[in-house]
């Protein structure tokens, strides 16, 4: 005869098998799409019911019916919503003496559930302990607010409700304030935006926790957690409830599917699962839009709606608790209610013009609490009456332009976007709302990126100097019509996802809009040109040598005049900084400023009069000489320093940089290595590294490996051949981890020590590829061109990873090739690097790579990039 433990083991095994079969059936129903939309609630409820049956059977197996113990489901399980990997939260209600008496039976019960495959979380409390725990921790209270009897009678249910009633714990007002603060703090942890690359479906802004928080507030304040019941209480409109429910079901379906593809409790929609989930949900690639991008757009739009309606409901709860204040009239249309802007008439708005009038009044009032919830709802209901710009009356178009020319135009555009007005006015903007790009370069949806760019542009208008943007505050005041730059920012990415060149398509959109809105031909042409060329300055600065006068001349020829240059510079800075918080740094700031300054001088000189190399060199020498004189160096000493420096440096270097490098050579013996490191800008971690040494094979690879070991990422390298077999190398570097910015002197010490030893002993560090990079594999592309001056250009496009440049430099050393210039550009997961390289002949002279050398180098690089290299 089996022992009780053996019987329990057999029972649990059978229960586990039954639960697995049930979950497989649920997963099949989910995959066939039967449970799409409203059906997801049925699936969640049925899974909860299936688990109920198992839990109740285990309870009856372990606990006598007259034991005086009551069992409740709490938390999400208590709501009757159970996702595939959700915890099973249980509350056993019993007085201490009773729970002690049945401690062994309860232990057997919980063990049985765990052995059955249920992730059980439990608490055993008396009524008094429930009250005490709720007072101490509001999250305990919210779990018990949704307690559902599993093995409890009506009397026990009422007793539990009474133990956590507002009369004893957390009355409505403190409860509301605490949960609102908790919501805001949670949002802040996710940067106050749902538009993250890997959003949290449960805890993130606009996620399911927001919906649950609103339900808890409603239950505590109104007495019902049913959203539809709030219509009768005047807290929500029927349309708001319908919208909120649709958004919640979309989020619920995403979360259910995420649990299935992850096979574990996972609430964050990681790159690891996004493509799998999109396929499982039935999305397919269409035109220029990937399946995963369509799925993510559905999430972002749903989260946005939850946030929008949630803001209104929070405000109505606040009014419910504190009462309506006496309105303060502002003008014929609007008034203030408790610091919120509100329409005075119940039938507002009667015309589209009154919608734009709302934003005008809002802009003129400075800081307000926001838009009154009833007015926000009226605005949402009135959106269909607002025509798009192409069908609007001329007066309405002028009203919109007045908003752009008025007070706080960017804040106005942001408000219009978040309230759905901008998408109605410009349908192309609606199409990119919530649209993600499946890469690591763009960390926001297109609409949120656009708003970030506009916000950056607005910051330039502040007038004060900025540590982030060296010249922006000087350039902005020169703009003839700032609203034209705002329009360019609004349209620069508006054609993303259409399958063609978004710059060209966006330029077409901008031209149509500007002409329709009533702008003159010159203004229209400027906006259109900026949209078409908004990537020009970034590509030129990051992929070409802007110290080369020919590069500057070509760029200046395309730009054509000072007005375009001013606008393009500001748009480029705002665009790069608005793409990712980590993308803009001191090096990019200086790069853009240098290109702007050099182009401005070229335009002032006249494109028909390009600066000759000899003239550029002479000007730079004189500027460097002036600086060195201030260091106390006489003319003879300066001439001696100049003799040790490469001539091409004076043609392409900056005077301040060359003066610093020249001063570094003082007292240096022939053949001695000298390393100097200085910060590029205060508190950014960016450094400029200068290395002067006798040239040796593998020197570039050794320098790169040491910098890699110092935790530094190379943004740009200029490798020049100096007199008497020396090198004159300059590296622009930034810390790979901004939290661990290296000290300049320490970097100089480590480089000097390494270069004074055998170079072949220096190896790059080995690191594991970050998780997120594994999902963005870019097939390697290797190209060769003639760079002139007896050099070859090696271009490399591939997936970025830690130590990539160090590995490439090592291969160049293995092939006995020399590096003369390098431009390192990283765009999310995409690395685009360009090197000027040479081979050496039998006499040690530099030569371009022949076909055999190119094939050998290409083969070794591909082997490394494909993971085959040791």
Number of C-alpha atoms within 10 A of each C-alpha: 5 8 8 9 11 11 12 21 16 15 16 21 16 13 21 19 13 15 19 14 12 16 17 14 12 17 17 13 15 21 17 12 14 13 19 17 16 15 16 21 19 13 23 23 18 17 21 23 16 16 18 18 12 19 24 14 13 22 22 12 16 19 18 12 12 6 12 15 21 19 23 24 26 24 24 19 27 23 18 22 20 23 25 21 19 19 17 23 19 26 25 19 25 22 16 13 10 14 20 12 11 18 13 12 17 19 11 19 21 21 17 24 20 15 18 25 15 21 15 14 13 16 11 19 18 21 19 14 16 21 21 18 17 22 16 12 10 17 14 18 24 21 21 23 21 21 25 20 18 18 18 16 11 9 9 20 17 10 13 21 18 15 20 25 18 16 10 13 20 19 14 21 17 12 20 23 13 14 18 17 12 14 18 13 13 17 19 13 12 16 13 15 19 28 29 20 19 18 22 20 23 20 19 26 28 31 27 22 16 23 20 17 19 22 17 24 24 23 17 21 20 18 13 16 20 13 22 17 17 19 15 11 11 10 24 22 17 16 13 24 19 14 15 22 19 17 25 26 19 22 22 22 22 23 25 23 23 28 21 24 16 17 11 12 15 19 21 17 22 17 20 15 20 21 20 17 24 22 15 17 20 12 16 15 13 12 10 12 18 19 22 24 24 20 22 26 21 18 25 26 19 25 27 23 22 24 21 20 20 20 17 21 21 18 19 20 20 16 14 14 14 10 11 12 11 9 16 15 15 15 10 9 16 21 20 21 20 18 16 19 27 26 27 19 13 9 8 17 22 11 11 17 16 15 19 22 17 19 20 21 16 23 20 11 11 9 10 13 12 17 23 22 23 19 22 20 19 16 20 15 13 17 18 12 14 18 16 17 18 15 12 15 14 14 11 19 20 14 15 21 17 15 20 21 15 15 16 16 22 25 18 19 22 19 19 18 20 18 18 17 24 19 20 19 22 18 17 17 22 18 18 22 23 26 26 29 22 21 17 17 16 20 22 23 25 25 25 25 23 26 22 22 26 26 20 20 24 18 17 21 15 13 13 10 13 13 12 17 22 15 21 26 18 15 17 21 15 13 14 11 11 17 19 22 23 24 21 26 27 22 29 30 24 28 23 23 21 15 12 12 13 19 23 17 20 23 27 17 19 27 22 14 19 19 14 16 21 14 16 10 11 9 16 22 16 20 26 28 21 28 30 23 19 23 17 15 21 21 11 17 22 20 17 15 19 22 18 14 20 15 17 24 22 14 19 23 16 12 21 15 16 17 13 16 22 21 24 26 22 23 27 21 23 25 25 22 22 25 21 17 10 13 15 18 19 22 20 20 20 17 16 24 19 17 22 23 14 18 27 18 15 21 22 12 12 16 17 10 11 14 17 11 16 13 11 15 19 13 15 22 20 13 16 22 22 16 18 21 14 9 11 10 17 12 13 9 14 20 12 13 19 19 12 17 23 16 17 15 21 23 21 18 18 15 20 14 14 23 24 16 22 19 15 17 20 14 8 11 9 11 13 12 19 20 23 21 21 16 18 18 17 10 11 17 23 26 26 21 24 23 23 25 21 19 17 12 17 22 22 24 27 25 23 27 25 22 23 24 18 19 22 26 24 25 19 22 23 20 21 20 20 21 14 12 11 21 23 22 21 22 23 21 24 24 20 17 12 15 8 11 18 19 14 17 13 12 23 20 13 15 25 19 12 17 19 11 10 9 17 13 9 19 17 22 15 11 9 8 12 9 10 14 18 15 16 16 12 15 13 15 13 18 12 17 13 13 14 10 9 15 21 23 22 23 17 20 18 21 22 23 17 17 22 18 21 25 22 18 24 23 20 23 19 14 16 13 23 26 27 21 18 24 21 19 19 17 14 18 20 22 20 19 21 22 23 24 22 23 21 14 10 6 6 8 10 17 17 23 23 11 10 9 14 16 12 11 20 19 13 18 22 17 13 16 19 13 9 10 12 5
